[in-house]
Structure formats: C-alpha cells, structure tokens
Amino acid sequence: MKYLLITIIMLNFLNKSKAQTAPQSSIYDIEINSLEGKAIDLSEYKGKKLLIVNVASECGFTGQYEDLQKLYDQYQDKLLVIGVPSNQFGGQEPGTALEIQSFCQKNYGVTFLMTEKVDVKGPEQHPLYKWLTSKELNGSSSSSVKWNFQKYLISEDGQLIDYFYSITKPMSKKILKHFNE
C-alpha cells in the first residue's frame, strides 16, 4: 500500500510538471531577419505549422537539408520550414549570408525560409531561441539546444508542439505524424 501511494504521488507530480501553461509571449511577436537582411513577420504564417531548425553547412548532419526540403515540398500548404544558421557548434557555419545561401541552393536546392545567422544559446541567445527553449515563455517545455539541426515544431496557432534532437531526421515518423493527423 505504501508503494502504491508513493507511485500515485509521483505520477501526479510528473503529470503536473509536463502540463502546458499559457505562454508569456507569442512566437508571432518575435523579430528576426531573413538571410537577405529583410524583416520576417512570423505572424504571416499563422495557420501553418513551423519547423524551426538551427542549421550549419559543415556539420555531419548537413545532409538533413535534403530531407528538410523534401518535407517542405510535401507539406508546404500547411508547413513552413525555417532554417536558422548558427556557428555555435564546432564553428560549423563560418560563412557569410551570401555563402550560406549559395551553399544551400547549390547543394540542396533549398527554397524554404532561411534567417540571419544567430546565437541559439548563451548570453547572446536570439529572442526566437529564448522563446523556443523556455517553458516560462512558450508555455510548453524548456530545453537546451544541444547541436546543429535540432528541430522545434510549432502548431498552427503558435504553440510549441515538441522538439527533436539532431539525430531525428526530418522525414522521421516522430515528425511526420504531426502532418498526418
């Protein structure tokens, strides 16, 4: 009986810690620029899921650009893929905006949205990644960006659905299930 009571208490605690709360801010209010330096208004994409991925051109996961483009091509009526270059992991995105854009188009035919290069962690963390990684801000969960090609999936109404580490491929069942519901 003692163990049953402890189990029930632990399950209640776990359920409460995973509960969603109202986000403190909206992802649609965050400002970020495109790779070309133009302001992106994320609110233009309400009604579509967003898959936000920190990308790098010289990473072991760089081949995921191909599947990110496939995912975007297949679901672009209900999905926007947003590539966010960052040079914080092993210096694997050293290029300029023009070099990044050229690399992505030439090698992977990337047509999805690419942002300016930003910090995804640390003291200079971009507000987009502060929102993505803070339960206090997004109302869903806290995380830390572990490496290049970590993915964050946002619902059509701007709620964080889930995040996926680099090893989760863009065309994996874990991600695709959110488009086949």
Wavefront OBJ file of the C-alpha trace (Angstrom):
o trace
v 0.000 0.000 0.000
v 2.867 2.353 0.853
v 4.430 1.798 -2.583
v 1.094 2.362 -4.307
v 0.669 5.684 -2.525
v 4.208 6.761 -3.422
v 3.580 5.760 -7.059
v 0.355 7.778 -7.209
v 2.062 10.840 -5.712
v 4.955 10.549 -8.188
v 2.590 10.194 -11.157
v 0.656 13.281 -10.061
v 3.908 15.228 -9.768
v 5.087 14.109 -13.221
v 1.760 14.978 -14.826
v 1.786 18.461 -13.291
v 5.373 19.151 -14.379
v 4.532 18.367 -18.015
v 1.337 20.409 -18.102
v 1.169 23.274 -20.520
v 0.670 26.766 -19.214
v -0.273 29.926 -21.032
v 2.784 31.280 -22.842
v 4.084 34.612 -21.571
v 4.686 35.804 -25.114
v 3.764 34.867 -28.645
v 6.210 33.497 -31.183
v 4.465 35.784 -33.667
v 5.801 38.879 -31.865
v 9.453 37.881 -32.227
v 11.557 39.792 -34.720
v 14.161 38.077 -36.875
v 15.604 38.892 -40.279
v 15.930 36.724 -43.350
v 19.319 35.688 -44.672
v 18.965 38.634 -47.072
v 18.504 41.027 -44.134
v 14.761 41.630 -44.571
v 12.464 41.580 -41.526
v 10.392 38.400 -41.234
v 6.874 38.783 -39.847
v 6.178 35.379 -38.315
v 2.515 36.306 -37.852
v 2.138 35.977 -41.642
v 2.446 32.226 -41.102
v -0.403 31.797 -38.606
v -2.405 28.798 -39.753
v 0.712 26.824 -40.730
v 2.977 24.673 -38.634
v 6.531 25.970 -38.290
v 9.566 23.694 -38.143
v 12.467 25.789 -36.875
v 15.905 24.220 -37.297
v 19.323 25.590 -36.379
v 21.464 24.731 -39.395
v 25.142 24.598 -40.340
v 26.914 23.970 -43.642
v 29.888 21.980 -42.336
v 28.203 19.562 -39.935
v 27.785 15.809 -40.024
v 24.024 16.464 -40.095
v 24.190 18.934 -43.026
v 22.720 16.260 -45.312
v 19.422 16.841 -43.468
v 18.941 19.898 -45.687
v 17.802 17.439 -48.357
v 15.052 15.955 -46.173
v 14.074 19.373 -44.815
v 13.484 20.448 -48.416
v 11.502 17.242 -49.116
v 9.381 17.837 -46.022
v 8.760 21.426 -47.070
v 7.915 20.409 -50.652
v 5.489 17.741 -49.460
v 3.674 19.830 -46.831
v 4.225 23.459 -47.836
v 0.476 24.075 -47.864
v 0.480 23.535 -44.082
v 4.158 23.894 -43.086
v 6.922 26.454 -43.193
v 10.444 25.186 -42.595
v 12.705 27.892 -41.189
v 16.458 27.319 -41.285
v 18.361 29.344 -38.688
v 22.127 29.364 -39.307
v 24.299 29.315 -36.208
v 28.051 28.997 -35.799
v 27.966 27.956 -32.145
v 28.687 24.256 -32.500
v 32.208 23.489 -33.621
v 32.372 26.594 -35.833
v 30.448 24.630 -38.469
v 28.664 27.645 -40.020
v 31.512 30.095 -40.673
v 30.147 31.554 -43.906
v 28.635 34.910 -44.722
v 24.940 35.213 -45.529
v 25.720 35.066 -49.259
v 27.940 31.993 -48.834
v 25.290 30.209 -46.752
v 22.560 30.991 -49.274
v 24.704 29.879 -52.217
v 25.719 26.652 -50.457
v 22.120 25.736 -49.569
v 20.734 26.439 -53.030
v 23.598 24.853 -54.964
v 23.927 21.680 -52.889
v 20.374 21.064 -51.657
v 18.035 23.245 -53.728
v 16.775 24.928 -50.558
v 13.703 27.096 -51.163
v 12.389 27.243 -47.596
v 12.924 30.326 -45.442
v 16.412 30.948 -44.092
v 17.108 33.540 -41.393
v 20.121 35.579 -40.468
v 22.878 33.812 -38.539
v 22.155 33.986 -34.790
v 23.184 32.585 -31.425
v 20.854 29.780 -30.344
v 22.286 29.515 -26.815
v 24.322 31.518 -24.335
v 24.294 35.164 -23.278
v 23.616 36.466 -26.816
v 20.817 33.944 -27.483
v 18.366 35.299 -30.040
v 14.832 36.008 -28.700
v 13.423 33.306 -31.010
v 15.534 30.685 -29.276
v 14.823 32.157 -25.851
v 11.141 31.553 -26.619
v 11.731 28.072 -28.052
v 13.805 26.898 -25.080
v 11.935 28.478 -22.149
v 8.745 26.959 -20.728
v 8.134 30.272 -18.985
v 7.919 31.961 -22.406
v 6.432 29.207 -24.615
v 4.129 27.613 -22.042
v 5.092 24.076 -23.035
v 8.611 22.964 -22.150
v 12.163 24.031 -21.508
v 15.089 22.646 -23.455
v 18.595 23.497 -24.478
v 19.969 23.377 -27.988
v 22.456 20.517 -27.966
v 23.838 20.652 -31.536
v 23.155 21.710 -35.114
v 19.890 20.569 -36.726
v 17.828 20.464 -33.535
v 14.211 20.941 -34.584
v 11.306 22.781 -32.935
v 7.762 22.181 -34.181
v 5.190 24.943 -33.656
v 1.423 24.492 -34.153
v -0.774 26.486 -36.497
v -1.741 28.768 -33.614
v 1.786 29.399 -32.370
v 2.096 26.780 -29.613
v 5.257 24.709 -29.164
v 4.322 21.118 -30.033
v 7.646 19.373 -29.482
v 11.361 19.488 -30.171
v 13.633 16.891 -31.718
v 17.373 16.419 -31.347
v 19.719 16.336 -34.332
v 19.542 12.563 -34.700
v 15.820 12.763 -35.538
v 15.632 13.013 -39.309
v 13.163 15.497 -40.824
v 11.205 12.705 -42.549
v 11.043 10.521 -39.418
v 7.738 9.156 -38.122
v 8.158 11.291 -34.984
v 7.822 14.421 -37.121
v 5.590 13.166 -39.943
v 2.879 12.034 -37.514
v 2.105 15.713 -36.872
v 1.162 16.208 -40.526
v -0.919 13.070 -40.947
v -3.301 13.691 -38.044
l 1 2 3 4 5 6 7 8 9 10 11 12 13 14 15 16 17 18 19 20 21 22 23 24 25 26 27 28 29 30 31 32 33 34 35 36 37 38 39 40 41 42 43 44 45 46 47 48 49 50 51 52 53 54 55 56 57 58 59 60 61 62 63 64 65 66 67 68 69 70 71 72 73 74 75 76 77 78 79 80 81 82 83 84 85 86 87 88 89 90 91 92 93 94 95 96 97 98 99 100 101 102 103 104 105 106 107 108 109 110 111 112 113 114 115 116 117 118 119 120 121 122 123 124 125 126 127 128 129 130 131 132 133 134 135 136 137 138 139 140 141 142 143 144 145 146 147 148 149 150 151 152 153 154 155 156 157 158 159 160 161 162 163 164 165 166 167 168 169 170 171 172 173 174 175 176 177 178 179 180 181
